[in-house]
Structures are given as C-alpha cells and as structure tokens.
C-alpha cells in the first residue's frame, strides 16, 4: 500500500488519533542529531521499529521480517510529521502526530509516540522546546491613499 492509499484508508478509519502540535515542538541541534542517529539504528528493516523519511517518522509494532506475508507484517502504530531545518538549519520541528487504530488498541497516545522518538535526544514532548510564535505583522497601509 503506497502512502496515498494509506492516508485515504486512515482518514476513514475509526480509532485514528491525529493531533497538531501547537506550538510546534522544536528539537535543538544536538538532540536532533541524537534522535536521527538512534532512529536510523532502529530501522524497521534492521530489526528495529522505526522507518524514517525527511518529512515523516513511522513507528511499527515489530521489525520487518523477510517474508511478505500480510498476516506477519508489522503493523503501523503511528506517524510523526516533521520538518528538517526549521526554524534554523540544524533543528527539527515536530508539527503533527497520528496514532493509528492499531496503535490506539495497543494503548498508544500521541504523547507516548512522540516520547518514544524523543527519548533518544533526552527529551519528551512535554519538555521539548516550542516554536516561538510571533504575532503577524500589522498590515501595510498607505497613508496618502484617497487624498488629493
């Protein structure tokens, strides 16, 4: 199943929990490096539980086995949507997390999913620094408009 089919299936599935992280959690450079390294070492194809891409980290309930039997394939627990290089070059921002129906049934929450990844940077979702939300700039108004 490709990512598009999975997204459509998940949006129609009861038990799916999606949470927008507001304000977004920001992994500082040192923590970001540690998390990325540890998630790579725990890749689902290498006996771990994680599958990472530049915009998405996926957590499974078991490692990927050599067989392609659907009954034995690992089940997706949840996904964390991230942006690399935001707000600065070496930081990572976590802005959304989703726990699947399977994950919900196994007792996973958005916080637990995020904490499972962030532990490698010695952080939790609650302790992670947050994005600095600045108010939008005032609209530009030309003072001479409408005057003759």
C-alpha positions in Angstrom: 0.0 0.0 0.0 1.5 3.3 -1.0 1.4 6.5 1.2 -1.6 7.9 -0.6 -3.7 4.7 -0.2 -2.7 4.5 3.4 -3.7 8.2 4.0 -7.1 7.6 2.5 -7.6 4.4 4.5 -6.6 6.1 7.7 -8.9 9.1 7.3 -11.9 6.8 7.1 -10.8 4.6 10.0 -12.3 5.0 13.4 -9.8 5.0 16.3 -7.2 7.1 14.5 -6.0 10.0 16.6 -4.3 13.0 14.9 -3.0 15.9 16.9 -1.5 19.1 15.6 1.4 20.0 18.0 0.8 23.7 18.9 3.1 25.4 19.3 5.3 23.1 17.3 8.0 21.1 19.2 11.5 22.1 18.2 14.4 19.7 18.6 17.6 21.6 19.2 20.6 20.7 17.0 22.3 18.2 19.5 19.0 16.4 20.3 18.0 16.3 16.7 21.3 14.6 15.7 20.9 12.1 18.5 17.3 11.3 17.6 18.1 10.9 13.9 21.1 8.6 14.6 19.1 6.4 17.0 16.1 6.1 14.8 18.3 5.1 11.9 19.9 2.4 14.1 16.4 1.2 15.0 15.2 1.0 11.4 12.4 -1.5 10.8 14.4 -3.3 8.1 17.3 -3.8 10.5 15.3 -5.3 13.4 14.0 -2.1 14.9 10.6 -0.4 15.0 11.2 2.9 13.1 11.0 3.9 9.4 12.2 7.5 8.9 11.9 9.8 5.9 12.7 13.5 5.7 9.1 14.5 6.4 7.7 11.5 8.3 8.8 9.1 11.0 6.8 5.9 11.3 6.7 3.6 14.4 5.8 0.0 13.9 4.9 -2.7 16.4 7.5 -5.2 15.2 10.5 -5.4 12.9 10.1 -6.1 9.2 10.6 -9.8 8.5 11.9 -11.4 5.4 8.6 -12.9 4.5 6.0 -10.8 2.7 3.0 -12.5 4.4 0.4 -9.9 5.2 -0.5 -11.7 8.5 3.0 -11.4 9.7 4.0 -7.9 8.5 4.5 -5.3 11.2 1.5 -3.0 12.0 1.9 0.7 11.9 1.5 2.3 15.4 1.7 5.9 14.3 3.4 8.6 12.4 5.2 11.9 13.3 5.3 14.6 10.7 8.5 16.7 10.9 10.3 19.4 9.1 14.1 19.4 9.0 16.0 22.7 9.0 13.1 24.6 10.7 13.3 27.1 12.3 17.1 27.0 11.9 19.3 24.9 9.7 20.1 22.1 12.1 16.8 21.9 14.1 13.8 19.7 13.5 10.3 20.7 14.1 7.5 18.3 15.0 4.2 19.7 14.0 1.7 16.7 13.8 1.4 13.2 15.0 -1.1 10.4 14.3 -1.7 7.2 16.1 -3.4 4.5 14.0 -6.4 2.3 15.1 -3.9 -0.5 15.8 -1.8 1.9 17.9 -4.9 3.1 19.8 -5.9 -0.5 20.5 -2.4 -1.2 21.9 -2.6 1.8 24.3 -0.5 4.3 22.3 -1.2 8.1 22.5 0.3 11.0 20.6 2.4 11.9 23.6 3.7 8.4 24.0 4.5 8.1 20.3 6.5 11.3 20.3 8.2 10.5 23.6 9.3 7.1 22.1 11.3 9.0 19.4 12.3 12.0 21.5 13.8 9.8 24.3 17.0 9.4 22.2 17.6 13.2 22.5 16.9 13.1 26.3 13.5 14.9 25.7 9.8 14.3 26.0 7.0 16.1 24.1 6.3 18.0 27.3 9.9 19.0 27.9 10.7 19.8 24.2 11.3 23.5 23.4 8.5 25.1 21.4 8.4 27.3 18.4 8.4 31.0 19.1 5.0 32.2 17.9 5.3 35.8 17.0 2.2 37.8 16.1 1.7 38.6 12.4 2.9 42.0 11.2 0.5 44.8 11.0 -1.0 45.3 7.6 0.6 47.9 5.4 -1.5 51.0 4.9 -0.5 53.8 2.6 -1.4 57.0 4.4 -1.8 59.0 1.2 -4.4 56.8 -0.4 -7.6 58.5 -1.3 -6.3 62.0 -0.7 -6.0 64.6 -3.4 
